[in-house]
Every structure is written in C-alpha cells, then in structure tokens.
C-alpha cells in the first residue's frame, strides 16, 4: 500500500484488474541492497512527479544514472540527480530546488559527500538537463508561494498536539521492604 501511495497508483477499489495495471515494486533480495525513492523534477512546469521506489545493489553514481535513465526514458547523458535534504519526503520548494540542491555531484561513490547515500529511504531528485526552466511571472511566483505555504501549514497542523504535557513522577524507595509511615505518605501526596 505504501508503494501505491508513493507512486500515486492507489485505488479505492479492490478489483484485480486495477491492481494488475501497474508494475509491482522491486523486492530486496540481499542485505547489501538499498531502497531509494526517486522523484522527477520538471523545471518547465515547476512540478514533481510521484515518488518511485527503486532497489540498488551498487554505490556508483553512474549506475544510478543508468537506472534512472532506463526507468524514466531520459537519455543517459541528459540525466542529472541530487539527493534530497532532510528526511522523507524531503520537501523542497519548487522555487528553490534548482539552486538549493547539489545537482550532478562529481563523486565516485554514492556514500561520499555531498550525497551520503548509505541507508534505505534516501530521496533522490532527478531531471532532464536539457529541459529549460519556465520563466515565471510575478503573479505565478506568488501563486506558487501561496500554494506551498498552504501545504506547509496543513502538514504542520496535522502533527501538532494540543494536549498539555504531564510531568513524569518517579518515586524511589530507599528501602523497598519497608513501607513509609502513613503520615509521611500523606505528606508526599500533598506535595505532588
């Protein structure tokens, strides 16, 4: 189900014809493999595609590009990628993604700086380097800022707890076999 949510293929029906329309997610087969989430960034429309989960058993950036190319249809020499910052889902503003991420880092291994991809769940954004960014009008820029602010406000309000936190009381007894005198126990309850 998580795969269906991430890939945008979740349906409310349980009909087998809908479930068979989409490719099954890859399965991990050895402990040396990593599960990554890739997401296409489209500069010409300032939008993202859905997440796709991939399984890799290599640490070469070139092989990651090859895998992205084979899944996306973008020619290998035009694929650029960058690791998302923070934890899943690595939210980043569409207005800042072009400059904020380290696109196409020159590294020989995925587990070196600036990537540090060595655990499951890393998010890798990718794009077609030949795709030109859309020229934004001031009105469109304001609309994007408004949409992202609304989305951020909804996300933060969902996880906000309005319950008052109660302090944790830990009682220790110096001599576990002896019970305190009734007057001392009453005094302890009054003070707390």
ABEGO torsion letter per residue (X at the ends): XAAAAAAGABBABABAAAAAABBBBBBBABAABBBBBBBBBBAAAGBBBBBBBBBBABABAAAAAAAAAAAAGBBAAABBBBBBBEBOAGBBBAAAAAAABBBGBBBABAABOAAGBABBGBBBBBBBAABBBBBBBAAAAAAAAAAAAAAAAAAAAAABBABBBBBBBBBBBABAABBBBAAAAAAAAAAX
